[in-house]
Amino acid sequence: MTVAKTFRWEGAHRLPWHDGLCSNLHGHSYRMIVEIEGSPDNHGMVIDFNEIKKILSPLVDQWDHATLVHAKDTELLEIVQQQGWKHFVLPYDSTSENVARFAADYFCTVGATEIQSRGLTTVRVIVQETRTCQAEYSRPLKTESG
C-alpha cells in the first residue's frame, strides 16, 4: 500500500553549465510529493502523515525562500554568503532529479527509526519545479528483516 504527503516551498537556484535560461539565477514554486510504501499495521495505517511531516518539514523549512547552491558553484556560494542570503548547499547540482534524490536520502537518514519500526519498503519522491516539469526518484528501504 502507498501513502503520500505533499510539501511546498519557494526557492531559487541556477545550473551554471546549462545552455539555456537555467544558467541564470531563477526561482520556482516547488511542490514535492513523498510516497511511502509498506504494509498497513493492524489499524490499517502504513505510516502516520504527521510522521512524514515531522521527518521532512525541517528540510523543507531550510529550503523555503532559500537559494539551493551546488557546493562547487563557488561564484554563487560566495555571493549568497557575502550578502547573508538564506541558502542551502547541496553536494551536487540543484536539478529537480537531484533535489528528489536528496529528499529521499534525507528521509532514509532522519526517518530510519520509523522505517525500521513500520517495515516500510520504498520511498518515492516527486519534485515539481513548474506545473509541467517534474522528476521522480525512488529507492527501496532497508529494514532489519530485508
Backbone torsions as a table, in degrees:
resi	resn	phi	psi	omega
1	MET	NA	149.9	-178.2
2	THR	-124.2	136.6	171.5
3	VAL	-120.4	156.6	-177.5
4	ALA	-140.6	146.1	175.9
5	LYS	-130.2	137.7	-178.7
6	THR	-107.3	139.8	177.2
7	PHE	-126.2	153.6	177.6
8	ARG	-136.0	148.1	172.1
9	TRP	-159.6	161.3	174.7
10	GLU	-105.4	136.5	-178.9
11	GLY	-160.3	164.8	179.3
12	ALA	-121.2	157.3	174.8
13	HIS	-166.8	176.9	171.7
14	ARG	-153.3	157.3	175.1
15	LEU	-120.9	89.8	-170.3
16	PRO	-59.4	-22.2	-178.9
17	TRP	-87.9	-8.9	-173.5
18	HIS	-68.6	142.8	-179.9
19	ASP	-73.7	-23.0	-173.4
20	GLY	-108.5	-153.4	-174.8
21	LEU	-64.4	-22.0	-177.9
22	CYS	-67.7	-8.0	175.2
23	SER	-73.6	-18.0	177.2
24	ASN	-86.1	150.9	173.2
25	LEU	-64.5	126.5	-177.9
26	HIS	-151.8	169.0	-175.6
27	GLY	-121.3	163.7	177.9
28	HIS	-139.4	154.3	165.6
29	SER	-97.4	92.5	-174.8
30	TYR	-75.2	146.9	171.9
31	ARG	-132.2	131.5	-179.3
32	MET	-127.3	127.1	176.5
33	ILE	-109.7	123.0	-180.0
34	VAL	-109.8	117.6	179.6
35	GLU	-107.7	134.5	-179.3
36	ILE	-122.4	129.9	177.3
37	GLU	-107.9	144.2	176.6
38	GLY	178.5	-180.0	177.2
39	SER	-93.4	137.7	178.4
40	PRO	-64.7	147.4	175.3
41	ASP	-77.4	-172.2	-176.6
42	ASN	-69.1	-8.3	174.2
43	HIS	-98.0	-2.6	-179.3
44	GLY	88.2	18.2	-176.6
45	MET	-112.7	130.7	175.6
46	VAL	-77.6	-52.5	176.0
47	ILE	-159.2	142.7	178.7
48	ASP	-67.0	132.9	178.4
49	PHE	-56.0	-34.8	179.9
50	ASN	-64.9	-31.3	177.2
51	GLU	-66.8	-42.2	176.9
52	ILE	-60.7	-43.3	179.0
53	LYS	-62.0	-44.8	-180.0
54	LYS	-61.2	-36.5	-178.5
55	ILE	-72.3	-45.1	-170.3
56	LEU	-97.9	-20.1	-178.6
57	SER	-59.0	-39.1	177.6
58	PRO	-59.5	-36.2	177.5
59	LEU	-69.0	-47.8	-180.0
60	VAL	-61.1	-38.3	177.2
61	ASP	-61.9	-36.0	177.3
62	GLN	-69.4	-32.0	-178.5
63	TRP	-82.5	-26.1	-173.1
64	ASP	-66.0	126.7	-178.3
65	HIS	56.2	36.2	177.0
66	ALA	-121.1	165.2	173.0
67	THR	-100.0	124.1	175.3
68	LEU	-83.7	122.8	-173.5
69	VAL	-126.1	129.3	172.8
70	HIS	-69.1	135.3	-177.8
71	ALA	-55.3	-28.1	-179.1
72	LYS	-87.9	-3.9	176.9
73	ASP	-86.2	72.0	-173.8
74	THR	-62.9	-30.4	179.0
75	GLU	-63.0	-51.7	179.5
76	LEU	-68.7	-40.0	179.6
77	LEU	-59.0	-43.1	178.9
78	GLU	-61.9	-42.1	-178.9
79	ILE	-64.6	-49.9	-176.6
80	VAL	-65.7	-35.2	178.0
81	GLN	-70.4	-44.1	179.7
82	GLN	-61.2	-40.7	-178.9
83	GLN	-81.5	-13.4	-177.4
84	GLY	74.5	24.0	-179.5
85	TRP	-76.7	145.7	176.9
86	LYS	-64.0	130.6	179.9
87	HIS	-151.9	163.8	178.4
88	PHE	-135.6	125.4	-177.4
89	VAL	-91.8	124.8	176.8
90	LEU	-102.4	151.0	179.3
91	PRO	-78.2	1.8	-178.9
92	TYR	-154.0	175.9	-179.2
93	ASP	-56.2	150.9	-175.2
94	SER	-89.1	41.8	173.6
95	THR	-68.5	159.3	176.4
96	SER	-59.8	-36.8	178.7
97	GLU	-59.2	-46.6	-178.4
98	ASN	-72.2	-34.0	176.8
99	VAL	-64.6	-41.3	176.9
100	ALA	-62.7	-43.6	178.9
101	ARG	-62.6	-43.9	-179.7
102	PHE	-60.6	-44.7	-179.4
103	ALA	-64.1	-40.4	178.5
104	ALA	-64.5	-44.0	178.6
105	ASP	-64.0	-40.3	177.5
106	TYR	-60.7	-46.3	178.6
107	PHE	-57.3	-43.5	-178.3
108	CYS	-66.1	-34.4	-180.0
109	THR	-77.6	-55.4	-175.8
110	VAL	-72.1	-32.2	-178.3
111	GLY	-95.4	17.0	-174.7
112	ALA	-55.2	-42.1	-179.6
113	THR	-64.5	-44.1	179.3
114	GLU	-64.9	-40.3	178.5
115	ILE	-59.5	-47.1	-179.0
116	GLN	-65.7	-47.9	-173.8
117	SER	-68.1	-28.5	-177.3
118	ARG	-101.0	-8.6	-179.2
119	GLY	64.5	37.6	-179.8
120	LEU	-65.7	147.0	-171.9
121	THR	-110.9	-29.9	-175.7
122	THR	-149.6	142.6	167.9
123	VAL	-119.7	134.1	177.8
124	ARG	-128.2	130.2	-179.4
125	VAL	-121.4	126.7	176.6
126	ILE	-112.3	123.2	177.6
127	VAL	-113.2	123.9	176.5
128	GLN	-109.1	122.6	176.9
129	GLU	-97.1	-18.8	171.1
130	THR	-140.2	176.4	178.5
131	ARG	-66.2	-21.1	-174.8
132	THR	-114.6	0.8	-176.3
133	CYS	-128.6	126.5	178.8
134	GLN	-149.1	159.2	175.7
135	ALA	-130.6	150.6	-178.4
136	GLU	-129.3	136.4	175.9
137	TYR	-129.5	131.8	-178.5
138	SER	-129.1	139.7	175.1
139	ARG	-145.3	140.5	176.2
140	PRO	-70.1	149.7	179.9
141	LEU	-103.5	136.4	-179.3
142	LYS	-94.6	127.1	174.3
143	THR	-117.1	165.2	-178.8
144	GLU	-59.2	-28.2	-179.7
145	SER	-90.2	-7.6	-176.6
146	GLY	-152.0	NA	NA
